[in-house]
Amino acid sequence: MPVVEECCTITAKGQTTVPKSVRQALGVGYGGRIAFRVEGDQVTVHALRDDAPHDPALAPFLALLEADIAARPDALIPLGGTMGAQMDALARDIGEVDLDEAIEGEVAL
């Protein structure tokens, strides 16, 4: 992706216009969606694709998990040999998995 840097002004209502060159670089147009990510004093913007599921709780949960791991790396416990072996045994005969394939039958979460 090409490097694009544009400046814009924020209105009194906190609104701005995403510059045309940025919209083009992200491949978004009218009705398209973008996401802002703030890390420290840096902000990145990326396009949201319509086919991507959106879970409003996922990003905050992952951020919490990341912060906890960073603050307490000593609290991480590797999987024990028995659990790893059990997981391998359960998955041994599965083979290739197509994550885009439709699920047959009823699914309860």
C-alpha positions in Angstrom: 0.0 0.0 0.0 1.4 3.4 -0.9 2.3 5.9 1.9 -0.4 8.6 2.1 -0.4 11.4 4.6 -3.1 14.1 4.5 -4.1 16.8 6.9 -7.7 17.7 7.7 -9.6 19.9 10.2 -12.0 18.8 12.9 -15.2 20.8 13.1 -16.8 22.1 16.3 -19.0 19.0 16.3 -15.9 16.7 16.2 -16.4 15.8 12.5 -13.9 15.7 9.7 -13.8 14.7 6.0 -11.6 11.7 5.1 -9.5 13.1 2.3 -10.1 11.5 -1.2 -6.5 10.1 -1.4 -7.0 8.3 1.9 -10.4 6.9 0.9 -8.9 5.7 -2.4 -5.9 4.1 -0.7 -8.2 2.3 1.7 -10.7 1.4 -1.1 -13.7 2.9 0.6 -16.3 5.1 -0.8 -19.8 6.4 0.1 -21.3 4.2 2.8 -18.0 2.5 3.4 -16.8 2.1 7.0 -13.4 2.8 8.6 -12.1 2.1 12.0 -9.7 4.2 14.1 -7.2 2.6 16.5 -5.5 4.7 19.1 -2.2 3.5 20.6 -0.5 6.0 22.8 -0.4 9.2 20.8 -0.7 7.4 17.5 -3.9 6.8 15.5 -4.2 4.4 12.6 -7.2 4.1 10.3 -8.2 1.0 8.4 -11.1 0.0 6.2 -13.8 -2.3 7.6 -15.0 -4.9 5.1 -18.7 -5.7 5.1 -18.0 -9.5 5.2 -16.0 -9.1 8.5 -18.2 -9.9 11.5 -18.3 -7.2 14.1 -18.3 -8.0 17.8 -18.2 -4.8 19.9 -16.9 -6.8 22.9 -14.0 -8.5 21.2 -11.6 -5.6 20.8 -11.9 -4.4 24.4 -11.6 -8.0 25.6 -8.4 -8.5 23.5 -7.0 -5.2 24.7 -7.6 -6.2 28.3 -6.0 -9.6 27.7 -3.0 -7.9 26.0 -2.6 -5.4 28.9 -2.8 -8.2 31.5 -0.2 -10.3 29.7 2.1 -7.3 29.3 1.7 -6.4 33.0 2.0 -10.0 34.4 3.9 -12.2 31.9 4.9 -14.5 34.8 1.2 -15.4 35.2 1.2 -17.2 31.9 1.2 -20.9 32.4 2.0 -23.2 29.4 -0.3 -26.1 28.6 0.7 -29.2 30.4 2.0 -32.2 28.5 -1.2 -34.1 29.2 -3.5 -31.4 27.9 -1.4 -30.9 24.8 -1.4 -34.6 24.1 -5.2 -34.7 24.6 -5.7 -31.9 22.1 -3.5 -33.6 19.6 -5.4 -36.8 20.0 -8.8 -35.1 19.5 -7.6 -33.3 16.4 -5.6 -36.2 14.9 -8.3 -37.5 12.5 -9.8 -34.2 11.5 -7.5 -33.4 8.5 -7.9 -30.1 6.6 -10.6 -27.7 7.8 -12.3 -25.2 5.5 -13.3 -22.3 7.7 -15.5 -20.9 5.0 -17.5 -24.1 4.6 -21.1 -23.9 5.9 -21.9 -25.8 9.1 -24.4 -28.5 8.7 -27.1 -29.2 11.3 -28.1 -27.2 14.3 -25.5 -25.2 16.3 -26.0 -24.1 19.9 -23.6 -21.7 21.5 
